[in-house]
Amino acid sequence: MAYMALSEGQKKLQEKFYEDALNCCYHAMEFSHTIPVEEAFDHDGFDALCHACISGALCRLQRYGECFESADIALRYFNRRGNLHQDEGKHWIITVTSRAIAFAETGKPEEALKFFRIAVEMVNERKGDFPDREDMLDMIERQIYALQTSLQAKKLPVSKAWWEFWS
């Protein structure tokens, strides 16, 4: 039941039904928490997959504070035990990208750039299938360009008129 609910949540996320994706992922975690600890089930890994989907949905719903919370939970697991070449690698990349978008939208462009650059490296390093790989790279590159342009515009000194230098 837990895996079916998570799968449905991921499907809803791809279909852009973000509230439905959230509900499915929360139900998936409820189901997984009923599995006894002594059974061979990776509770932390499953929660990380759920939170990856949740952070993506929350980011698209512009609920950035909650997005950061879910992304942090997922990244705690992925950064320790993630493997880009397994299926969970896609979720790891999506989590990093969601975090970058959230940083960009909350006025932290330097942090956003850092996470977007990490996401590009991860996508380029990943072997095997990745749905919409080129679209994702294009979106990330556009975000990086926009952030860099914005940061450069803020750093440019205001030029003075020629007569101000002589006065």
C-alpha positions in Angstrom: 0.0 0.0 0.0 2.8 2.4 0.9 4.6 1.9 -2.4 1.4 2.2 -4.4 0.5 5.5 -2.6 4.1 6.8 -3.3 3.9 5.8 -6.9 0.5 7.6 -7.2 2.0 10.7 -5.6 4.9 10.7 -8.1 2.5 10.3 -10.9 0.4 13.2 -9.6 3.5 15.4 -9.3 4.4 14.7 -13.0 0.8 15.5 -14.0 1.0 18.8 -12.1 -1.7 17.9 -9.5 0.4 19.1 -6.6 -2.2 18.9 -3.8 -3.1 15.4 -4.8 0.7 14.5 -4.9 1.0 15.8 -1.3 -1.9 13.8 -0.1 -0.7 10.6 -1.7 2.8 11.0 -0.2 1.5 11.7 3.2 -0.7 8.6 3.0 2.3 6.6 1.8 4.3 7.6 4.9 1.3 6.8 7.1 1.2 3.3 5.6 4.9 2.8 5.9 5.0 3.8 9.5 2.7 0.8 10.3 5.3 -1.6 9.0 7.1 -3.0 12.1 10.7 -1.9 12.5 11.9 -5.5 12.7 10.8 -6.2 9.1 13.3 -5.7 6.3 12.1 -2.3 5.2 14.2 0.9 4.7 12.0 3.4 6.6 14.5 6.2 6.2 14.9 5.6 2.5 11.2 5.4 1.9 10.6 8.6 3.9 13.3 10.3 1.8 11.5 9.3 -1.4 8.2 10.6 -0.1 9.8 13.9 1.1 11.5 14.3 -2.3 8.1 14.2 -4.0 6.6 16.4 -1.2 9.3 19.1 -1.6 8.7 19.1 -5.4 4.9 19.6 -4.9 5.4 22.2 -2.2 7.8 24.2 -4.3 5.3 24.3 -7.2 2.7 25.4 -4.7 5.0 28.2 -3.6 5.1 26.9 0.0 8.8 27.4 0.3 9.2 27.1 4.1 7.6 23.7 4.0 9.6 22.8 0.9 12.8 23.5 2.7 11.7 21.2 5.6 10.9 18.3 3.3 13.9 18.8 1.2 16.2 18.8 4.3 14.7 15.5 5.4 15.2 13.9 2.0 18.7 15.3 1.5 19.8 14.0 5.0 19.2 10.6 3.6 20.3 11.1 0.0 23.5 12.9 0.9 24.5 10.0 3.1 23.3 7.0 1.1 22.0 8.2 -2.2 23.2 6.7 -5.5 22.7 8.8 -8.6 22.6 5.7 -10.8 19.8 4.0 -9.1 16.1 5.0 -9.3 16.4 7.1 -6.2 18.9 9.3 -8.0 16.1 11.0 -9.9 14.4 11.9 -6.7 17.7 13.2 -5.3 18.1 15.5 -8.3 14.5 16.7 -8.0 15.0 17.5 -4.4 18.2 19.5 -5.0 16.4 21.4 -7.8 13.3 22.1 -5.7 15.6 23.5 -3.0 17.4 25.7 -5.5 14.0 27.1 -6.8 12.9 27.7 -3.2 16.1 29.7 -2.5 15.7 31.7 -5.7 12.1 32.5 -4.9 12.9 33.5 -1.3 15.6 36.0 -2.2 18.7 34.0 -1.7 20.3 33.9 -5.1 23.8 32.8 -4.1 22.4 29.7 -2.4 20.1 29.1 -5.3 23.0 29.3 -7.7 25.0 26.8 -5.6 22.1 24.2 -5.6 21.4 24.8 -9.3 25.0 24.1 -10.2 25.0 20.9 -8.1 21.8 19.8 -9.9 23.5 20.3 -13.3 26.4 18.2 -12.2 24.1 15.5 -10.9 22.0 15.4 -14.1 25.2 15.3 -16.3 26.7 12.5 -14.1 23.6 10.4 -14.0 23.7 7.4 -16.3 20.5 5.8 -17.6 17.1 7.1 -18.2 15.9 10.4 -16.9 12.6 11.7 -18.0 12.7 15.2 -19.5 16.5 15.4 -19.0 17.0 18.1 -21.6 14.0 20.1 -20.4 15.3 20.0 -16.9 18.8 21.1 -17.9 17.3 23.9 -20.0 15.2 25.1 -17.1 18.2 25.0 -14.7 20.4 26.8 -17.2 17.8 29.6 -17.7 17.5 29.9 -13.9 21.3 30.1 -13.5 21.5 32.8 -16.3 18.7 34.8 -14.7 20.3 34.7 -11.2 23.7 35.6 -12.5 22.3 38.5 -14.5 20.4 39.7 -11.5 23.5 39.5 -9.2 25.7 41.3 -11.8 23.1 44.1 -12.1 23.2 44.6 -8.4 27.0 44.8 -8.3 27.4 47.2 -11.2 28.4 50.6 -9.8 26.2 53.5 -10.8 28.1 55.6 -13.2 28.4 59.3 -12.6 27.9 62.0 -15.2 31.1 63.4 -16.7 30.6 66.8 -15.0 30.5 65.2 -11.6 34.1 64.2 -11.9 35.2 67.8 -12.6 33.3 69.4 -9.8 
